[in-house]
Amino acid sequence: MITQSTELHYLELTQLSALIKSRQISPVTVVQAQLDRIAAIDGNLGGYALVMADLALSQAKAAEADIAAGRYRGPLHGVPIAVKDLFWTKDIPTAAGMRIHQENCPTEDATVVRRLKEAGAILLGKLQLTEGAYSDHHPLITPPKNPWNADFWPGISSSGPGSATAAGLCYGALASDTGGSIRWPSAANGVTGLKPSWGRVSRHGVFELAASLDHVGLMARSAEDIAALLTIIAGGDPKDPTAIPDPVPNYMAAAGQGIRGVRIGVDTEWNSADVHPSTQQALSETMEVFRSLGAHITEVTFPDVQQAVADWYPICSVEAAVAHQTTYPARKSEYGPVLASVIEAGSSLSGIDYQKLLLRRLNFRGSVATFFSAVDLLLTPVHPFAPLSLDAIQTLGEQPELIARLQRYTCPFNLTGNPTITLPGGFTELGLPIGFQLVSAHLDEAMLLRAGTAFQTATSWHRRHPLV
């Protein structure tokens, strides 16, 4: 069930951008094709929470006129993208996967949405997500489906961005990641996902789950596409004091630099302990590709993550209780049971116990920072399982040890704030995608994009698409 298509809807963002810049294709034509495709297949797929057809066509006409007049703004001009429905969009509902926010119409755009618009990107619509960006969809919302196989997990919480990007319903998507929410859907749907360093991208106008764990990031078809998007959305923001004001590198230029001499650390024991053979095989083949590109593969021992994984949930729950204090418990009956239980857990934690969590987090963060003084990148799985069926994922809530296994390669890097990139790296015998993860030192997204672009120049996993 795999195609390697060159159809319009499966072009990479940067490929489409070149066609638009040279006026070989019109933004209006592209947007109308995207809207037609969404109308044809998203009713079954469920990636979109809201399609903004009139706005998208209006923006496309304006982009076409600007480009014809020589007012080209750059590689996003005229390119249709979509955003997870927790980013504010002025005068357009932002529900964050919650029934209580269905009529919430912000009075301004999120900073990242505004920056995309200013770069000329066209906003197709808002993409579905789990309730409040936690782990389960609200009981009254139909979850998006995995376009490779509807019986398998599309990932959480950026389920809509993963599904829509993989199915050719947008050329890139704004997403967020608090414990794995960009990486799991990217791996499950066979797309490229970047969780930048905490603070590299403004969180102003982004619905909060857990403030110190939330990362604003991206999903697209290639690392080069991610580089184009990140160059626009990254940077300081007066409306978000936690956004790092350091100059933003030219990520597109960095992406093409290759990785000869780059040191990639591999913790063989951590990467193989209770990890499915198909994932281990994909990692082994990935290492050989990186070696062929001139990288140095180095055996390392990563700091033990067991305590960090255990600490992620109570930290997240406390911060979620703060984020929801204006509506919970006042509107408790309108919450789904999973998000409600998280908020309850956070509300009951003592200040002393929370301080212990914070001190352990500081120690772990310091250990990881020291680790990256010896290597440039860390290679890991995204999760240890084979692709998860929906039947299997429904049992996770009853088996805490399985949740810890699911999170062991993802949530530690929300606690530390390190950037990560997820790349397609193979397929199972059932034709389902397998992804892997690279992690770098804080603020070294350029290294991730170099490695991702080099890998995707040498392989074609990211150019294979579901038959939808």
C-alpha positions in Angstrom: 0.0 0.0 0.0 2.9 2.4 -0.8 3.3 4.8 -3.6 6.2 7.1 -4.5 4.0 9.8 -6.1 4.8 13.1 -7.8 1.2 14.2 -7.8 0.6 17.8 -6.9 -0.7 17.1 -3.5 2.3 15.0 -2.6 5.0 17.6 -3.7 7.3 18.7 -0.9 6.7 22.3 0.2 10.0 23.4 -1.2 9.3 21.8 -4.6 5.9 23.5 -4.7 7.5 26.8 -3.7 9.9 26.7 -6.6 7.0 26.2 -9.0 5.0 29.1 -7.5 8.0 31.4 -7.6 8.7 30.7 -11.3 5.0 31.1 -12.0 4.7 27.6 -13.4 1.7 27.1 -11.1 -0.7 29.5 -9.5 -1.4 29.6 -5.8 -5.1 29.7 -6.6 -4.8 26.5 -8.6 -2.9 24.8 -5.7 -5.3 26.0 -3.0 -8.4 24.9 -5.0 -6.8 21.5 -5.6 -6.1 21.2 -1.9 -9.7 22.2 -1.0 -11.1 19.7 -3.5 -8.9 16.9 -2.0 -9.9 17.8 1.5 -13.6 17.6 0.5 -13.1 14.3 -1.2 -11.2 12.4 1.5 -11.1 14.2 4.8 -14.7 13.3 5.7 -13.5 9.8 6.2 -10.0 10.8 7.5 -11.0 13.5 10.0 -7.7 15.5 10.0 -9.4 18.9 9.9 -11.5 20.4 12.7 -12.3 23.4 10.5 -11.7 24.1 6.8 -11.3 27.8 6.0 -12.0 27.7 2.2 -13.1 31.3 1.6 -10.1 32.7 3.5 -7.7 30.4 1.8 -8.9 31.3 -1.7 -8.8 35.0 -0.8 -5.2 34.7 0.4 -4.3 32.7 -2.7 -5.6 35.4 -5.0 -3.7 38.0 -3.1 -0.5 35.9 -3.3 -0.9 35.4 -7.0 -1.3 39.1 -7.6 1.7 40.0 -5.4 3.9 37.4 -7.1 2.9 38.6 -10.6 3.7 42.2 -9.5 7.2 41.2 -8.4 6.4 41.3 -4.7 7.6 37.8 -3.9 8.0 37.3 -0.1 10.0 34.0 0.0 9.7 30.3 0.0 6.3 30.2 1.8 4.6 32.7 -0.4 1.5 31.1 -1.9 2.0 27.7 -0.2 -1.0 26.2 1.6 -0.4 25.1 5.2 -2.6 24.2 8.2 -2.4 24.6 11.9 -3.2 22.5 14.9 -6.4 23.8 16.4 -4.7 25.2 19.5 -3.1 28.1 17.8 -5.1 31.3 18.0 -6.6 32.5 14.7 -8.1 35.9 14.7 -11.9 35.8 14.6 -11.8 32.1 13.8 -12.6 29.5 16.4 -9.8 27.8 18.3 -11.2 24.9 20.3 -8.0 23.0 21.3 -10.0 19.8 21.0 -12.4 20.8 23.7 -16.1 21.1 23.6 -16.1 24.1 25.9 -14.0 26.2 23.5 -16.0 25.5 20.3 -17.1 29.1 20.1 -13.8 30.6 21.3 -12.8 33.2 18.7 -9.5 34.9 19.6 -9.0 38.6 18.9 -5.5 38.1 17.5 -3.4 35.5 15.7 -0.8 33.5 17.6 2.6 34.9 16.9 3.6 31.9 14.8 0.4 32.2 12.8 1.0 35.9 12.2 4.6 35.2 11.1 3.4 32.5 8.6 0.8 34.9 7.1 3.4 37.7 6.8 5.6 35.3 4.9 2.8 34.8 2.5 1.7 31.3 3.6 -1.9 30.4 3.0 -4.0 29.0 5.8 -6.2 26.1 4.8 -7.7 25.4 8.2 -7.4 24.1 11.7 -6.4 20.5 12.4 -7.9 18.2 14.9 -6.2 17.2 18.2 -6.7 15.4 21.4 -8.6 17.2 24.2 -6.5 20.0 25.5 -3.5 18.5 23.7 -3.3 15.7 26.2 -3.6 12.0 25.5 -7.2 11.3 24.5 -9.8 12.8 22.2 -12.9 14.2 23.8 -15.6 11.6 23.8 -17.8 13.7 21.5 -15.0 14.2 18.9 -14.2 11.6 16.3 -10.4 11.0 16.3 -8.5 11.4 13.0 -7.5 8.2 11.2 -4.1 7.0 10.1 -4.1 7.2 6.3 -1.9 4.2 5.9 -4.3 1.9 7.8 -7.4 3.1 9.7 -7.0 0.3 12.2 -3.7 1.7 13.4 -2.9 4.6 15.8 -2.3 8.0 14.1 -0.4 9.3 17.2 -1.3 11.9 19.7 -1.9 14.8 20.4 -1.1 16.2 16.9 -3.2 13.5 15.3 -4.7 15.8 12.8 -1.4 17.4 11.6 0.1 14.0 11.2 -2.9 12.5 9.3 -3.4 15.6 7.0 0.2 16.0 6.1 0.7 12.4 5.3 -2.5 12.3 3.2 -1.6 15.3 1.0 -4.1 17.6 2.6 -1.5 20.4 3.4 2.1 21.0 2.6 3.1 21.5 6.2 1.5 22.0 9.6 2.1 23.9 12.9 2.0 21.5 15.8 2.9 21.2 19.4 4.7 18.6 21.6 4.5 18.3 25.4 5.5 14.7 25.8 5.8 13.2 22.3 3.0 14.9 20.4 4.9 15.8 17.3 7.2 12.7 17.3 4.5 10.0 17.7 2.3 11.3 14.9 5.3 11.9 12.6 6.5 8.3 13.1 3.0 6.8 12.8 2.1 8.7 9.6 5.5 8.6 7.9 6.2 12.4 7.9 9.1 14.6 9.2 8.5 16.4 12.5 10.6 18.9 14.4 10.3 19.7 18.1 12.5 22.8 18.5 14.3 23.8 21.7 12.0 25.1 24.4 11.9 28.9 23.8 13.2 28.8 20.2 9.6 29.5 19.0 7.1 31.8 20.7 4.2 30.2 22.6 2.1 33.4 22.6 -1.4 32.6 21.4 -1.0 28.8 21.9 -3.5 27.0 24.1 -1.5 25.8 27.1 -1.3 22.2 28.4 1.9 22.4 30.5 3.8 25.6 30.1 7.3 24.5 30.8 6.9 21.3 28.7 5.0 22.7 25.7 7.1 23.1 22.5 5.8 24.7 19.3 7.0 22.8 16.3 6.4 21.6 12.8 5.4 18.7 10.6 6.1 18.4 6.9 7.3 16.0 4.2 11.0 16.7 4.5 13.7 18.2 6.6 14.2 20.9 4.0 10.6 21.8 4.2 10.9 22.1 8.0 14.0 24.4 7.6 11.9 26.7 5.4 9.1 26.9 8.0 11.4 27.2 11.1 13.3 30.1 9.6 10.0 32.0 9.6 8.5 31.1 12.9 11.6 31.0 15.2 12.8 33.9 17.2 12.2 36.2 20.1 8.8 37.7 20.8 7.9 40.7 23.0 4.6 38.9 23.8 6.3 35.8 25.1 9.2 36.7 27.5 10.3 33.0 27.4 11.0 33.1 23.7 14.8 33.2 23.2 15.8 36.5 21.5 19.0 35.0 19.9 19.4 35.6 16.2 17.6 33.0 14.0 20.0 31.1 11.8 19.3 30.6 8.1 18.1 27.0 8.5 17.7 26.5 4.8 21.3 27.2 4.2 22.4 25.1 7.1 20.3 22.2 5.9 22.5 21.6 2.9 25.8 21.5 4.7 26.1 17.7 4.9 27.2 15.7 8.0 30.8 14.6 7.2 32.6 14.4 10.6 29.4 14.8 12.7 29.4 12.7 15.8 26.3 10.6 16.3 25.9 8.9 19.6 24.1 5.6 19.9 23.3 3.9 23.2 22.9 0.4 21.9 21.5 -1.0 25.2 18.9 1.7 25.6 17.9 1.5 21.9 17.5 -2.3 22.0 16.1 -3.1 25.4 12.5 -4.3 24.8 12.4 -2.6 21.4 10.6 -4.3 18.5 12.9 -6.0 16.0 11.5 -4.0 13.1 12.5 -0.8 14.8 15.9 -2.2 15.7 16.4 -3.1 12.0 15.4 0.4 10.9 17.9 1.9 13.3 20.6 -0.4 12.1 20.0 0.5 8.5 19.9 4.2 9.5 23.3 4.0 11.1 24.8 2.6 7.9 23.3 5.4 5.9 24.8 8.0 8.2 28.2 6.2 8.1 28.1 6.3 4.3 27.5 10.1 4.5 30.7 10.6 6.6 29.3 10.7 10.1 31.1 9.1 13.0 28.8 6.6 14.9 29.9 6.5 18.5 28.8 4.1 21.2 27.6 6.1 24.2 25.7 5.7 27.5 22.9 8.2 27.8 21.8 9.3 31.3 19.2 7.0 32.9 15.7 8.2 32.0 13.6 6.1 34.3 13.1 8.7 37.0 12.6 11.5 34.4 9.9 9.5 32.7 8.2 8.8 36.0 8.4 12.5 36.9 6.9 13.8 33.6 3.3 13.0 34.5 3.1 14.8 37.9 4.9 17.8 36.4 2.5 17.9 33.5 -0.5 17.4 35.7 0.4 20.4 38.0 0.9 22.7 35.0 -2.3 21.4 33.4 -4.2 22.2 36.6 -2.8 25.8 36.3 -3.7 26.1 32.7 -7.3 25.0 33.2 -8.0 26.8 36.5 -10.5 29.2 34.9 -12.7 26.3 33.6 -12.0 23.4 36.0 -13.7 22.5 38.2 -16.3 25.2 37.3 -17.2 23.2 34.1 -16.0 19.8 35.1 -18.9 18.0 33.6 -17.9 19.2 30.1 -14.4 17.6 30.3 -13.6 14.2 29.1 -12.5 11.7 31.8 -8.8 11.5 30.8 -8.0 15.2 30.9 -10.1 15.6 34.0 -8.1 13.0 35.8 -4.8 14.7 34.9 -6.1 18.0 36.3 -7.3 16.3 39.5 -3.9 14.7 40.0 -2.1 18.0 39.6 -4.4 19.8 42.0 -3.7 17.2 44.7 0.2 17.3 44.6 1.9 19.0 47.6 4.3 21.9 47.2 7.1 19.9 48.8 6.6 16.9 46.4 6.5 19.3 43.5 9.8 20.9 44.5 11.4 17.5 44.6 10.3 17.0 41.1 11.8 20.3 40.0 15.1 19.6 41.6 15.4 16.2 40.0 14.5 17.8 36.6 17.3 20.3 37.0 19.8 17.5 37.7 18.6 15.5 34.7 18.8 18.6 32.5 22.4 19.2 33.6 23.4 15.6 32.9 21.9 15.8 29.4 23.6 19.1 28.6 27.0 17.5 29.7 26.2 14.5 27.5 26.0 16.7 24.4 29.5 18.1 25.0 30.9 14.8 23.7 28.6 14.2 20.7 26.6 16.3 18.2 23.5 14.1 17.9 21.8 11.2 19.6 20.0 8.5 17.6 17.0 6.8 19.3 13.7 5.2 18.4 10.6 7.2 18.7 8.9 4.5 20.7 9.8 0.8 21.3 6.7 -0.8 19.9 5.9 -1.9 16.4 3.2 0.4 14.9 0.4 0.3 17.4 -3.1 -0.9 16.5 -6.1 1.1 17.8 -7.0 -2.0 19.9 -3.5 -2.0 21.5 -3.6 1.8 22.2 -6.9 1.5 24.0 -5.3 -0.7 26.7 -2.6 1.7 27.6 -4.6 3.5 30.2 -5.0 0.2 32.1 -1.2 -0.6 31.9 1.0 2.2 33.4 4.1 0.3 32.5 3.2 0.5 28.8 2.7 4.3 29.0 6.2 4.6 30.5 7.5 2.5 27.6 5.7 4.7 25.1 7.2 7.9 26.6 10.8 6.7 27.4 12.3 8.2 24.2 10.2 11.3 24.0 9.2 13.0 27.3 12.7 13.2 28.6 13.5 15.8 26.0 10.4 17.9 27.0 11.8 18.0 30.5 15.2 19.1 29.2 14.0 21.3 26.3 16.4 19.7 23.8 15.4 19.9 20.1 14.6 16.7 18.2 13.7 15.7 14.7 11.7 12.7 13.7 12.4 11.1 10.2 10.8 8.3 8.3 13.2 5.4 8.3 11.5 2.3 7.0 8.3 0.2 6.9 7.0 -2.9 8.6 5.8 -6.0 6.7 2.3 -4.6 6.9 3.4 -1.5 5.1 3.2 0.8 8.1 5.8 3.6 8.6 8.7 3.3 11.1 10.2 6.6 12.3 13.4 7.4 14.3 14.5 10.3 16.3 17.7 12.5 16.4 18.3 14.8 19.4 20.8 17.6 19.5 22.2 20.2 22.0 20.0 23.1 23.0 19.4 25.5 20.2 21.2 23.3 17.6 18.3 22.8 15.3 20.6 23.5 12.4 22.5 20.3 13.2 19.2 18.3 13.2 18.2 19.8 9.8 21.7 19.1 8.3 21.4 15.4 9.4 17.8 15.1 8.3 18.4 16.7 4.9 21.5 14.5 4.3 19.6 11.4 5.3 16.7 12.2 3.0 19.0 13.0 0.1 20.4 9.5 0.4 17.0 7.7 1.1 13.5 7.9 -0.2 11.4 6.8 2.8 9.9 10.3 3.1 8.7 10.3 -0.5 6.5 7.2 0.0 2.8 8.0 0.5 -0.4 6.2 1.5 -2.9 5.2 -1.1 -5.6 7.7 -0.2 
